[in-house]
Amino acid sequence: MSQVVEVEALGRTRVLTIHRPEVRNALTLEVVGALTRAFEAMAIDGDVRCVALTGAGGHFCSGADLRRLLQGDAAFSEQLEATLDAFHGLVKSIVRCPKPTIAVLDGAAVGFGADLAFACDLRVASTRAYVQESFVKIGLMPDGGGTFWLPRLVGTARAMQMTLLAEPMKAPELERLGVVARVVDTDRLRATALEMACAIESGPPLAFAAIKRALYASLGPIEDALRREREEQLKLLGSADFTEGASAWAEKRDPVFRGA
């Protein structure tokens, strides 16, 4: 397994840790590929009953590594469709995994990082955790299934507030709305997540898989949402507003969007 993703076996649980703490675990194609392969492997491993996803260094995930894009990473900037497809492949691998998945949230879960947390079946958060759909700040839209998960998790009105205004949602509010199952002090986060995983380990795996299939089928196909996000996001990625938004982010100034 790639060094950017650590895999830890604890009983019949596998803990996947994104290990790029220097950039708040921002996602590159290497990270996305490693995570996708890990979830696909866990899906067919009979010894695995639960998969937990977390990040190193006090943060969950800050989303796509925008600096790589701005620095001219060929795989990132010249092959946007393939890159977006790879990111979507990761979301699908999480949703399709028949084992219960737990997002262990500490610090920031921003942009695509927020969407990864929403794609997991359960979420546990530290008191300092927050999620933020920050795409509009650089002239983009959620593209990791955020438009699918948020209306179902928090309602359409709050989803509009979070996506149009890019407002962060902190741990207490996440718990109040039922988005996270537990909020605990940071030093209790790992233990709490593992306690939940241990309870899952002793449960009926066939029933868990059936429950997941039934619940997700009741929501309609996420593939349709990802397809819509892909089409719209590719248009936005080619806009002058995105170029301005990304430049403003890099230069730490307010962007001037012109609708072009």
C-alpha positions as CSV (number, residue, x, y, z in Angstrom):
1,M,0.0,0.0,0.0
2,S,1.2,3.5,-0.8
3,Q,2.9,5.4,2.0
4,V,0.3,8.2,1.6
5,V,-2.3,5.9,2.9
6,E,-1.6,3.7,6.0
7,V,-3.6,0.6,6.6
8,E,-3.9,-0.7,10.1
9,A,-5.5,-4.0,11.0
10,L,-7.2,-4.0,14.4
11,G,-9.1,-7.2,14.9
12,R,-11.5,-7.4,12.0
13,T,-11.5,-3.6,11.5
14,R,-9.2,-1.9,9.0
15,V,-8.3,1.7,9.7
16,L,-7.3,3.7,6.6
17,T,-5.3,6.8,7.4
18,I,-4.6,9.5,4.8
19,H,-1.0,10.5,5.6
20,R,-0.2,13.9,4.2
21,P,-0.4,15.9,7.4
22,E,1.7,18.7,6.0
23,V,-1.2,19.7,3.7
24,R,-4.0,18.7,6.0
25,N,-4.3,15.4,4.0
26,A,-5.1,17.0,0.7
27,L,-5.9,14.5,-2.0
28,T,-3.7,13.8,-5.0
29,L,-4.3,11.1,-7.6
30,E,-1.8,8.9,-5.7
31,V,-3.9,9.2,-2.5
32,V,-7.2,8.7,-4.4
33,G,-5.9,5.6,-6.1
34,A,-4.5,4.1,-2.9
35,L,-7.8,4.7,-1.1
36,T,-9.8,3.2,-3.9
37,R,-7.7,0.1,-4.1
38,A,-7.9,-0.3,-0.3
39,F,-11.7,0.0,-0.2
40,E,-12.1,-2.4,-3.1
41,A,-9.8,-4.9,-1.3
42,M,-11.7,-4.6,2.0
43,A,-15.0,-5.2,0.1
44,I,-14.0,-8.7,-0.8
45,D,-11.8,-9.6,2.2
46,G,-13.8,-12.1,4.3
47,D,-11.7,-11.2,7.4
48,V,-12.8,-7.6,7.4
49,R,-16.0,-6.6,9.1
50,C,-15.6,-2.8,9.3
51,V,-13.6,0.0,7.6
52,A,-12.7,3.3,9.3
53,L,-11.3,6.3,7.4
54,T,-9.4,9.0,9.0
55,G,-6.5,11.5,8.5
56,A,-3.2,12.1,10.1
57,G,-2.0,15.1,12.1
58,G,-5.3,16.5,13.5
59,H,-7.3,16.9,10.3
60,F,-9.5,14.5,8.3
61,C,-9.0,15.9,4.7
62,S,-8.8,19.3,3.2
63,G,-10.1,18.2,-0.2
64,A,-8.2,18.1,-3.5
65,D,-4.6,19.3,-3.5
66,L,-5.3,22.6,-5.4
67,R,-1.6,23.5,-5.3
68,R,-0.8,20.6,-7.5
69,L,-3.3,21.9,-10.0
70,L,-1.8,25.4,-9.9
71,Q,1.7,24.1,-10.2
72,G,0.8,22.5,-13.5
73,D,0.7,18.8,-12.5
74,A,-0.1,17.3,-15.9
75,A,-2.2,14.5,-14.6
76,F,-4.2,17.0,-12.6
77,S,-4.6,20.0,-15.0
78,E,-4.5,18.5,-18.5
79,Q,-6.7,15.5,-17.8
80,L,-9.5,17.0,-15.8
81,E,-12.1,14.4,-16.9
82,A,-9.9,11.5,-16.0
83,T,-9.0,13.1,-12.7
84,L,-12.6,13.7,-11.8
85,D,-13.5,10.2,-12.8
86,A,-10.8,8.9,-10.5
87,F,-12.1,10.9,-7.6
88,H,-15.6,9.7,-8.3
89,G,-14.3,6.2,-8.4
90,L,-13.2,6.6,-4.8
91,V,-16.7,7.7,-3.7
92,K,-18.3,4.8,-5.5
93,S,-15.8,2.3,-3.8
94,I,-16.9,3.6,-0.4
95,V,-20.6,3.5,-1.1
96,R,-20.4,0.1,-2.8
97,C,-18.3,-1.5,0.0
98,P,-20.6,-4.1,1.7
99,K,-18.9,-3.5,5.1
100,P,-20.0,-0.7,7.3
101,T,-17.7,2.3,7.0
102,I,-16.9,5.0,9.6
103,A,-15.5,8.4,9.0
104,V,-13.3,9.5,12.0
105,L,-13.4,13.3,11.8
106,D,-10.8,15.5,13.5
107,G,-10.2,19.1,12.4
108,A,-11.1,20.0,8.9
109,A,-13.2,18.0,6.4
110,V,-13.4,20.5,3.6
111,G,-14.5,20.3,0.0
112,F,-14.0,16.8,-1.4
113,G,-12.9,15.8,2.1
114,A,-16.4,16.7,3.4
115,D,-17.9,14.6,0.6
116,L,-15.7,11.6,1.6
117,A,-17.0,11.9,5.2
118,F,-20.6,12.0,3.9
119,A,-20.0,9.0,1.7
120,C,-19.2,6.8,4.8
121,D,-22.1,5.1,6.6
122,L,-21.3,6.5,10.0
123,R,-19.4,9.4,11.3
124,V,-17.6,10.1,14.7
125,A,-16.2,13.6,15.4
126,S,-13.9,15.3,17.8
127,T,-15.1,18.6,19.4
128,R,-12.8,20.5,17.1
129,A,-14.0,18.9,13.9
130,Y,-16.0,20.7,11.2
131,V,-17.2,20.1,7.6
132,Q,-17.2,22.8,4.9
133,E,-18.4,22.6,1.3
134,S,-16.0,25.4,0.3
135,F,-16.1,24.9,-3.5
136,V,-17.8,28.2,-4.3
137,K,-14.9,30.1,-2.8
138,I,-13.0,29.2,-6.0
139,G,-15.9,29.3,-8.4
140,L,-16.7,25.6,-8.3
141,M,-19.5,23.3,-7.0
142,P,-19.4,20.2,-4.9
143,D,-18.2,17.3,-7.0
144,G,-17.8,14.3,-4.6
145,G,-21.5,13.6,-4.2
146,G,-22.1,16.6,-1.9
147,T,-25.3,17.6,-3.8
148,F,-26.6,14.0,-3.2
149,W,-25.7,13.6,0.5
150,L,-26.4,17.0,1.9
151,P,-30.1,17.4,1.2
152,R,-30.6,13.9,2.6
153,L,-28.5,14.5,5.7
154,V,-29.4,18.1,6.7
155,G,-32.4,19.1,4.4
156,T,-32.5,21.2,1.3
157,A,-32.5,24.6,3.1
158,R,-29.4,23.9,5.2
159,A,-27.7,22.2,2.2
160,M,-28.2,25.5,0.2
161,Q,-26.8,27.4,3.1
162,M,-23.8,25.2,3.4
163,T,-23.0,25.1,-0.4
164,L,-24.0,28.7,-1.5
165,L,-22.4,30.4,1.5
166,A,-19.6,27.9,2.1
167,E,-20.5,28.0,5.8
168,P,-18.6,25.5,8.0
169,M,-20.7,23.2,10.2
170,K,-19.0,22.5,13.5
171,A,-19.2,19.3,15.5
172,P,-22.0,20.2,18.0
173,E,-24.3,21.2,15.1
174,L,-23.4,18.0,13.2
175,E,-24.4,16.0,16.2
176,R,-27.6,17.9,16.7
177,L,-28.6,17.2,13.1
178,G,-27.7,13.6,13.4
179,V,-24.9,13.8,10.7
180,V,-22.4,12.4,13.2
181,A,-23.1,9.6,15.7
182,R,-20.8,10.8,18.4
183,V,-18.9,13.9,19.3
184,V,-16.1,13.4,21.8
185,D,-12.9,15.1,23.1
186,T,-10.0,14.8,20.7
187,D,-8.1,12.4,23.0
188,R,-11.2,10.0,23.0
189,L,-11.8,10.1,19.2
190,R,-9.9,7.0,18.2
191,A,-11.1,4.9,21.1
192,T,-14.7,5.9,20.5
193,A,-14.4,5.0,16.8
194,L,-12.8,1.7,17.6
195,E,-15.5,0.9,20.2
196,M,-18.1,1.4,17.5
197,A,-16.1,-0.7,15.0
198,C,-15.8,-3.4,17.6
199,A,-19.6,-3.5,18.0
200,I,-20.0,-3.8,14.3
201,E,-17.4,-6.6,14.2
202,S,-19.6,-8.8,16.4
203,G,-22.7,-8.0,14.3
204,P,-24.2,-9.9,11.4
205,P,-22.2,-9.1,8.2
206,L,-24.9,-10.4,5.8
207,A,-27.6,-8.2,7.5
208,F,-25.3,-5.2,7.5
209,A,-24.6,-5.6,3.7
210,A,-28.3,-6.0,3.0
211,I,-29.2,-3.0,5.1
212,K,-26.7,-0.9,3.2
213,R,-28.0,-2.0,-0.2
214,A,-31.6,-1.3,0.8
215,L,-31.0,2.1,2.4
216,Y,-28.9,3.4,-0.5
217,A,-31.3,2.0,-3.0
218,S,-34.1,4.0,-1.3
219,L,-32.2,7.2,-2.0
220,G,-31.8,6.7,-5.7
221,P,-28.5,6.1,-7.5
222,I,-25.6,8.3,-6.4
223,E,-24.2,7.6,-9.9
224,D,-26.8,10.0,-11.3
225,A,-25.7,12.7,-8.9
226,L,-22.0,12.1,-9.7
227,R,-22.8,12.3,-13.4
228,R,-24.6,15.6,-13.0
229,E,-21.7,17.0,-10.8
230,R,-19.2,15.8,-13.4
231,E,-20.9,17.6,-16.3
232,E,-21.3,20.9,-14.4
233,Q,-18.0,20.8,-12.7
234,L,-16.1,20.3,-16.0
235,K,-17.8,23.5,-17.3
236,L,-16.8,25.4,-14.2
237,L,-13.2,24.1,-14.3
238,G,-12.9,25.7,-17.8
239,S,-14.3,29.1,-16.7
240,A,-12.5,32.3,-16.1
241,D,-14.2,32.5,-12.7
242,F,-12.4,29.3,-11.6
243,T,-9.0,30.7,-12.8
244,E,-9.7,33.8,-10.8
245,G,-10.9,31.9,-7.8
246,A,-7.9,29.6,-7.7
247,S,-5.5,32.5,-8.2
248,A,-7.1,34.5,-5.4
249,W,-6.8,31.5,-3.1
250,A,-3.1,31.1,-3.9
251,E,-2.5,34.8,-3.4
252,K,-4.6,35.0,-0.3
253,R,-6.9,37.7,-1.6
254,D,-10.6,38.0,-2.3
255,P,-11.6,36.8,-5.7
256,V,-13.5,39.0,-8.2
257,F,-16.0,36.8,-10.0
258,R,-17.4,38.0,-13.3
259,G,-19.7,35.2,-14.4
260,A,-17.6,34.1,-17.3
